[in-house]
Amino acid sequence: MRFRTAPTLALLLVLGACDGGEPAQDTAVVATKSDAEVPTWLSPTDGMEPAVWLARREPGQPVARAAARSDHLRHSLSRAKEIFIEDPRMIANRTVQLGQMLAEAGEPESYTDLLEGLEGAASPTHRKQLYGELCQHYYNSRQQGLDRAQALARLTERYAAQPAAPDVAP
């Protein structure tokens, strides 16, 4: 009988040691998001909208502003759909991948800045481009020592030199 009461007695001692008085002054409740709520990558079967996923995945951004960021990203992804071959889900994944690579290299950029900068670099061609390829060219340019503006200017020049898309007769 004595062995059965030992765990109960230990639990009572632990609970008795808890301060039942006033809560500590520095225990503020902070809104957090669990990593389980935001998948690491968007798969073809994920139900989460790419703009919402991007806004919630961006490091260092307040959760409270995710809705405003997702609205802005939704417009960027809509424009990207007209410029790039990949679908918005893949563009979102590649944007996060590029953002992580740049952050690891000590050159962090926001997902919005990356997406809009690469859209601007590819848009002079008036033909659909591969977003993943453009991301790699941008990353390589940054690793060669170019700053953001220089890397985007290089890409804009490179993509503008491509021949225009042929007219397709209806």
Order of alpha helices (4+ residues) and beta strands (2+ residues): alpha-alpha-alpha-alpha-alpha-alpha-alpha
